[in-house]
Amino acid sequence: MTYSAADIVADPEWLAHRYDEQADTFQYRHVTRGRHAEVGFATDDYLGKEENPVVIPRDEAAGLLGEQAPIHFIFHSAYCASTMLVRALDVPGSAMGISEPVILNDMVGWRSRGADVQIQARVMDNVLGQLSRPWAPGEAVVVKPSNVFNGLALGALGLRPESKALLLHAPLEEFLLSIARKGMWCRLWARELLERLLQQGMVDLGFEPRDFLRQTDLQVAGVGWLAQQMQFHRIAKHFGADRIASQDSEKLTGDPAASVAKVASHFGLKTAAPAEYAGHPAISRNSKSGAGFERGERQLDQARAREVYGDEIEKVAEWIRVVGERRGVSLELPFPLA
């Protein structure tokens, strides 16, 4: 079938997937609500590569936008059950959840290549508009960006004064356990994360560049975790409790239905009672693989990892606490969900 630009922009199933800064165009691919629910992330790795995206000039797409849905954000620091949360908030009639849309990563890459701040702000406003297209009358949209987007979170919230955000993190030791037990590739990921944070100017912890070469993998992971906590403190201080709440992964996964309901209430969603989330399939399956898991399985995996890596993690965690104290960065975030 042939679709007009107006047809594409009017239908949120046409995901605004990429932004081409050279051509100033949006690339769209068709992703149904059911397909979003099936995959962990709205990326090519999970959706499959789209060989023939629909390309629409950005200004034309912006001019075709109609009514916008309320949009809210889950900003996270990785390995904290954020994918489960955004999937669980996806309830028809209440909210649609979008997990890690690549177009927001394009904003990060463009900034790192020297994008003009004012021009990028206009484009970012258009990007958020595309992500805010309503899926059904009265529904909100909840977006969970990749954690590489955290450096642009302040700007995104500034562009949407009615939006609220949840700052989600794993407690320090649990984060380090995740890095340790997932092996070499995850340790490399932690170093890549620190590299990106350094490029974005988000690591103000008193280190010289050569210091990171002398640090272990888990020390590097801890520095990345602390730098993200520092950014979350900035966000919370700037926007305050009316717009910002925080949560940690252990409270979230300890009683997921109640925790998801609290997040829904913070966002002002129509569905905000624990009983309405208790049977949601996202709560009972692995958000990455889709396989089912038993309650407490996450905690059991952590206990096994602690037996192997506990001594190193304890030492690194204490070191990070000292670094945080010296830089005035609390390991606890403000405005925790009650």
C-alpha positions in Angstrom: 0.0 0.0 0.0 1.0 3.6 -0.5 0.7 5.9 2.4 0.7 9.7 2.3 2.9 11.7 4.8 -0.4 12.7 6.5 -1.4 9.1 6.9 2.0 8.2 8.4 2.1 11.1 10.9 -1.5 10.5 12.0 -0.9 6.9 12.9 1.4 6.2 16.0 2.0 2.7 14.7 4.4 4.4 12.3 7.2 4.8 14.8 9.5 7.8 14.2 12.6 5.6 14.3 15.5 7.7 13.1 16.5 11.3 12.5 18.9 12.0 9.7 20.7 15.3 10.6 22.2 15.7 7.1 18.9 15.5 5.2 16.9 16.9 8.1 14.4 14.0 7.8 12.6 11.5 10.0 12.6 7.8 9.1 9.5 5.9 10.0 8.9 2.1 10.4 5.6 0.3 11.2 5.5 -1.1 14.7 2.2 -2.2 16.1 1.3 -1.9 19.8 1.5 -5.7 20.1 5.0 -5.7 18.6 6.2 -3.1 21.1 4.9 -5.3 23.9 6.8 -8.3 22.5 10.3 -6.8 22.4 12.5 -5.4 25.0 13.6 -2.4 23.0 12.3 -0.5 19.9 15.7 -1.1 18.2 16.8 -2.8 15.0 18.4 -5.6 17.1 15.0 -6.5 18.5 12.6 -5.4 15.7 14.7 -6.5 12.8 16.3 -4.1 10.3 13.9 -2.0 8.2 15.3 -2.0 4.7 12.8 0.6 3.4 11.8 3.1 6.0 9.4 5.9 5.1 11.3 9.2 4.9 9.5 12.5 5.6 11.2 15.9 5.9 11.2 17.0 9.5 9.4 20.3 9.0 6.7 18.6 7.0 6.2 16.0 9.7 6.1 18.7 12.4 3.4 20.5 10.4 1.2 17.4 10.2 1.2 16.7 13.9 -2.3 16.8 15.5 -3.3 16.4 19.1 -0.6 15.4 21.5 -0.8 12.9 24.3 0.7 13.7 27.7 4.3 12.3 27.7 6.2 11.1 30.7 9.7 9.7 31.1 11.6 6.9 32.8 15.2 7.9 33.1 17.4 5.1 34.4 21.0 4.1 35.0 20.7 0.5 33.5 20.2 -2.9 35.1 17.3 -1.7 37.2 14.2 -3.4 35.7 13.4 -0.3 33.7 12.2 -2.3 30.7 9.8 -4.3 32.9 8.4 -1.1 34.3 7.7 0.6 30.9 6.2 -2.6 29.6 4.0 -2.9 32.7 2.7 0.6 32.4 1.5 -0.2 28.9 -2.2 -0.6 29.5 -4.8 0.2 26.8 -6.9 3.1 27.9 -4.2 4.3 30.3 -0.8 4.6 28.7 1.4 3.3 25.9 5.0 2.5 26.7 7.9 3.0 24.3 11.2 1.4 25.3 14.4 3.0 24.1 13.4 4.6 20.8 16.5 5.0 18.7 15.6 8.5 17.5 16.5 9.7 21.0 19.9 8.1 20.7 20.3 10.0 17.4 19.9 13.2 19.4 22.7 12.1 21.6 25.0 11.3 18.7 24.2 14.5 17.0 25.1 16.5 20.1 28.4 14.6 20.5 29.2 15.7 16.9 28.7 19.3 17.7 25.1 20.1 17.0 24.1 23.7 17.5 22.2 23.7 20.8 19.3 26.0 19.6 18.8 24.1 16.4 18.9 20.8 18.2 16.3 22.1 20.7 13.9 22.7 17.8 14.5 19.3 16.4 14.2 17.7 19.9 10.8 19.4 20.3 9.7 17.8 17.0 11.0 14.4 18.1 9.1 14.5 21.3 6.0 15.5 19.3 6.3 12.4 17.2 6.7 10.2 20.2 3.7 11.9 21.8 1.1 10.9 19.2 -1.8 9.4 21.1 -2.5 5.7 20.6 -6.1 6.0 21.9 -8.2 8.8 23.3 -7.2 9.8 26.8 -4.0 7.7 26.9 -0.6 9.1 27.9 2.7 8.0 26.4 5.5 6.8 28.7 8.9 6.8 27.1 12.0 5.0 28.6 15.0 6.4 26.8 18.3 4.5 26.8 20.5 5.7 29.6 22.9 7.3 27.1 20.1 10.0 26.8 20.4 11.0 30.5 22.7 14.0 29.6 19.8 15.4 27.5 17.1 14.7 30.1 17.1 18.2 31.5 16.5 19.7 28.1 13.7 17.2 27.2 11.9 18.0 30.4 12.3 21.7 29.8 10.6 21.3 26.4 7.6 19.6 28.0 6.6 21.5 31.1 3.7 19.2 31.8 5.8 16.0 31.7 6.9 14.1 34.7 9.8 11.8 35.2 10.8 8.8 37.3 14.5 8.5 38.1 15.2 4.7 38.4 18.4 3.1 39.5 19.8 0.0 41.0 21.4 0.4 44.4 25.2 0.5 44.0 26.0 -3.0 45.1 23.2 -4.5 43.1 24.4 -2.6 40.0 27.9 -3.9 40.5 26.6 -7.4 41.0 24.9 -7.2 37.6 28.0 -6.1 35.9 30.1 -8.8 37.5 27.8 -11.7 36.9 27.1 -10.9 33.3 30.7 -11.4 32.3 33.2 -9.8 29.9 30.8 -8.2 27.5 29.0 -6.4 30.3 32.3 -5.2 31.8 33.2 -3.8 28.4 29.7 -2.1 28.3 30.6 -0.4 31.6 33.7 1.0 30.0 31.8 2.2 26.9 29.3 3.8 29.2 32.0 5.7 31.0 33.5 6.8 27.7 30.1 8.2 26.6 29.6 10.0 30.0 33.1 11.6 29.6 32.2 12.8 26.1 29.1 14.4 27.5 30.9 16.1 30.3 29.0 14.2 33.0 31.9 12.9 35.0 32.9 15.6 37.6 34.3 13.4 40.3 37.9 14.6 40.6 39.6 12.1 38.4 42.3 12.7 35.7 41.8 10.8 32.4 44.7 8.5 33.1 43.1 7.5 36.4 40.5 5.4 34.6 43.3 3.2 33.0 44.4 2.2 36.5 40.9 1.2 37.7 39.4 -2.2 37.6 36.3 -3.0 35.6 34.1 -2.7 38.6 35.7 0.6 39.7 34.9 1.9 36.2 31.4 0.6 36.5 31.0 2.3 39.9 32.3 5.6 38.5 29.7 5.4 35.7 26.9 4.7 38.3 28.0 7.6 40.5 28.1 10.0 37.5 24.6 9.1 36.6 23.4 9.6 40.2 25.0 13.0 40.0 23.0 13.8 36.9 19.8 12.5 38.6 20.4 14.8 41.5 20.7 17.8 39.1 17.4 16.8 37.4 15.6 16.5 40.8 17.0 19.8 42.1 16.0 21.6 38.9 12.4 20.4 38.6 11.4 19.5 42.2 9.0 17.0 43.7 6.0 18.1 41.6 7.6 16.6 38.5 10.2 14.2 39.7 10.1 11.0 41.7 12.7 8.3 42.3 12.7 4.6 42.8 15.3 1.8 43.1 15.2 -1.6 41.4 14.9 -3.6 44.6 11.8 -1.8 45.8 10.4 -2.0 42.3 10.9 -5.8 42.0 10.1 -6.6 45.6 6.4 -5.7 45.0 6.1 -5.0 41.3 2.4 -4.5 41.1 2.3 -2.0 44.0 5.4 -0.2 42.7 4.1 0.1 39.1 0.9 1.5 40.5 2.9 4.2 42.4 4.7 5.2 39.2 1.4 5.3 37.4 -0.1 7.6 40.1 3.0 9.9 39.9 2.4 10.2 36.1 -1.3 10.8 36.6 -2.3 7.7 34.6 -5.9 6.5 34.5 -4.9 3.0 35.7 -3.2 3.4 39.1 -4.3 0.6 41.3 -2.0 -2.4 42.2 -4.7 -4.9 41.4 -4.9 -3.6 37.8 -1.2 -4.4 37.3 -0.8 -7.6 39.3 -1.6 -9.9 36.3 0.3 -7.9 33.7 2.5 -10.2 31.7 5.5 -7.9 31.9 5.8 -8.6 35.6 6.1 -12.3 35.2 8.6 -12.6 32.3 12.2 -11.6 31.6 12.0 -8.2 29.9 15.0 -9.0 27.6 14.3 -12.6 26.6 10.6 -12.9 27.1 11.0 -16.1 29.1 8.9 -16.5 32.3 10.5 -16.3 35.7 9.5 -17.0 39.2 9.1 -14.4 41.9 12.4 -14.0 43.7 14.5 -15.3 40.8 16.3 -12.0 40.5 17.3 -12.0 44.2 18.5 -15.6 43.9 20.8 -14.8 41.0 22.2 -11.9 43.0 22.9 -14.1 46.0 24.8 -16.5 43.8 26.8 -13.7 42.3 27.5 -12.3 45.7 29.1 -15.6 46.8 31.7 -15.2 43.9 32.2 -11.5 43.7 31.1 -10.2 47.1 34.5 -9.2 48.4 35.5 -7.2 45.4 32.1 -5.5 45.2 32.2 -4.6 48.9 35.5 -2.9 48.4 34.5 -1.1 45.3 31.2 0.0 46.8 33.0 1.5 49.8 35.4 3.3 47.5 32.5 4.8 45.5 30.9 5.9 48.8 34.0 7.8 49.7 34.3 9.4 46.2 30.7 10.4 46.5 31.1 12.0 49.9 34.1 14.0 48.8 32.2 15.4 45.8 29.0 15.9 47.8 27.0 13.3 45.9 24.5 11.3 48.0 24.0 7.7 47.0 20.3 8.1 47.7 18.1 10.0 45.4 15.5 12.6 46.6 11.7 12.2 46.2 11.5 8.5 46.6 8.0 7.0 45.9 6.3 6.3 49.2 
